[in-house]
Amino acid sequence: MDVQQFIDRHPFSRFQKQLLVLCFLVVAIDGFDTASIGFIAPALRAEWQLSAAALAPLFGAGLFGLMSGALLLGPLADRYGRKPVLLASVLFFGVASLASACAPNLGTLLALRFLTGLGLGGAMPSTITLTSEYCPTRQRAGLVTLMFCGFTIGSALGGLFSAQLLSTIGWRGVLAAGGLLPLLLAPMLWLGLPESLRWLVLNGRGCVAIKRIMWSIIGAPEQLPMLTVSDVKPAGSPVVQLFRPGLLGGTVLLWMTFFMSLLIIYLISSWLPTLLNSAGHSLSQASFISSAFQIGGTLGAILLGRWMDRFQPQHVLAVAYLGAAACIVLMGLASDSILMLVLAVFGVGFGVSGSQVGANALAAAFYPTAVRATGVSWASAVGRSGSVVGSLAGGALLAAKLDNHTIFLMLSVPAVLAACALLVMARLGRPAAVAPLHATPNESLSS
C-alpha cells in the first residue's frame, strides 16, 4: 500500500494532531521573533545613540539569514530527514537569539541576528514539509494553512509582549525570551515529533520506527500492510532535481509567485503606516487600519486552504491574488475614508498574505518526497529575496515623492503577475509521472 493511501484510509489521529500543534508552535516562535525585533528597534537606537539609517541593516540581517538558512538547510532535510534538521534549526536559532541578548554593540548584534535568521530559515520549510506529509490528501491544504497561522498568532503575541514589557525587561529581555522559547520547545519536539513516514519508506530506514508510526496513526497494534511510495529516490543533489524536465516549469512559476507575494507583504508591512500618515491619517488611525492586514491574512489562510482542498488550488490562489490587486488599487482611491481603507487593507491581507500561506501548501504538494523539503525551502528563499526588494522599494518610492495612488497602482502589478504564474502552472499539470534523471527505484518496506 502507498504511504499516502495508508494515511488517507484512516481518520486524522491524535498522533497527527500532536504533530500539527508542535509545528504550529515552531512557526509561532518565528512570528514572535519577527514582530519583537521591530519593537526593540527604538530602544536600541536610544541606548546606543544610533541613527535610523544605522538600524536598517538590523532588519536586513535577519532576512538574509532566513534566505541563507532556507537555501542551505532544505536540501539537508531531504538527505538526512525532516526531524533532525528541524530540531537542529530550532536549537540553533534559540541559542543565537539568547546570545543576541548579550550583544555589546551593533556589529555583534547584526551577526547574531543573521545566525538567528539562519536557524529560522531552516525550521520553517521543514515544518511545512513534515505537516504536509502527514496530512490526508482531502484535508492537506487546509491543515497546512491552519498550521502556518501560527506565524500570525506568534506575531501578534510578540508585538503585544514587546510593547507591554519592553519598559520593564528592556530589549535584552525581549531577545532572551525569544531565545528561551525555542530552547524550551526543543525537548518537546525531540520526544513528540516523528520523522516523515514517506521519507523513512523512501530511504529504506527504520522498520521499527515505521511500525510504531503506523500503529500511532491507526490507534492500536494490528496487522500492517507493506508500505511503498510512488516516488523514486534520485541520485545526486536534490537542488539539481528542481530543474529537471517535469519540475522546471513549476519551480520557476512557484518562485515567481513567492517573490511577488512577499514583495507586496513586506512593502505593506514596512511602509503602510508611513503612507497612511503622509495621507493625513494619525498614527493611531494608521495602526488601526494596518491591523486589518494581519486579520485578513489569518482568515484568508484558513478559508483559502479549505477551498484549495475542494477546487483546483492554483485557480483558487489566482482568483485571490486578482482580488487583492483590485483591493490594492482601492487603497489608493479610498485614501480619505477610513472604513473603505480598512476593507481594502483587509482584502489585500486576505488575498496576498492568505495566498502566500496557501502557496506554501501548494509547493509541498507539488514536489515529490525526495526533493520536497528542498523545493519548499528554495521557493521560500526566493520569496525572502522578494521581501528584501519590497522593504527597499517602499523607501525608494517615497524618496521619489510619488503620491499614494500611484504607489498602490504600481503595487497591484506584482499581484497580477503572481496570479498569471499560478494560472500557467495550472495548465502545466502535475509532474508526478515524470521520473528524475539517473534515479534508482526505492525498495518497498515490509512491516
C-alpha positions, 0 to 999 in steps of 0.5 A: 500500500502507498504511504499516502493511501495508508494515511488517507484510509484512516481518520486524522489521529491524535498522533497527527494532531500532536504533530500539527500543534508542535509545528504550529508552535515552531512557526509561532516562535518565528512570528514572535521573533519577527514582530519583537525585533521591530519593537526593540528597534527604538530602544536600541537606537536610544541606548546606543545613540544610533541613527535610523539609517544605522538600524536598517541593516538590523532588519536586513540581517535577519532576512538574509539569514532566513534566505541563507538558512532556507537555501542551505538547510532544505536540501539537508532535510531531504538527505538526512530527514525532516526531524533532525534538521528541524530540531537542529534549526530550532536549537540553533536559532534559540541559542543565537537569539539568547546570545543576541541578548548579550550583544555589546554593540551593533556589529555583534548584534547584526551577526547574531541576528543573521545566525538567528535568521539562519536557524529560522530559515531552516525550521520553517520549510521543514515544518511545512514539509513534515505537516504536509506529509502527514496530512490526508490528501482531502484535508492537506491544504487546509491543515497546512494553512491552519498550521502556518497561522501560527506565524500570525498568532506568534506575531501578534503575541510578540508585538503585544509582549514587546510593547507591554514589557519592553519598559520593564525587561528592556530589549535584552529581555525581549531577545532572551525570551525569544531565545528561551522559547525555542530552547524550551520547545526543543525537548518537546519536539525531540520526544513528540515529533516523528520523522516523515513516514514517506521519507523513512519508506523512501530511504529504506530506514527504520522498520521499527520506527515505521511500525510504531508510526503506523500503529500511532496513526491507526490507534492500536497494534494490528496487522500492517500492510507493506508500505511503498511510495510512488516516488523514486529516490534520485541520485545526486543533489536534490537542488539539481532535481528542481530543474529537471524536465517535469519540475522546471516549469513549476519551480520557476512559476512557484518562485515567481509567485513567492517573490511577488507575494512577499514583495507586496507583504513586506512593502505593506508591512514596512511602509503602510503606516508611513503612507497612511500618515503622509495621507493625513491619517494619525498614527493611531488611525494608521495602526488601526487600519494596518491591523486589518492586514494581519486579520485578513491574512489569518482568515484568508489562510484558513478559508483559502486552504479549505477551498484549495482542498475542494477546487483546483488550488492554483485557480483558487490562489489566482482568483485571490491574488486578482482580488487583492490587486483590485483591493490594492488599487482601492487603497489608493482611491479610498485614501480619505475614508477610513472604513473603505481603507480598512476593507481594502487593507483587509482584502489585500491581507486576505488575498496576498498574505492568505495566498502566500500561506496557501502557496506554501501548501501548494509547493509541498504538494507539488514536489515529490518526497525526495526533493520536497523539503528542498523545493519548499525551502528554495521557493521560500528563499526566493520569496525572502529575496522578494521581501528584501526588494519590497522593504527597499522599494517602499523607501525608494518610492517615497524618496521619489515623492510619488503620491499614494495612488500611484504607489498602490497602482504600481503595487497591484502589478506584482499581484497580477503577475503572481496570479498569471504564474499560478494560472500557467502552472495550472495548465502545466499539470502535475509532474508526478509521472515524470521520473528524475534523471539517473534515479534508482527505484526505492525498495518497498518496506515490509512491516 
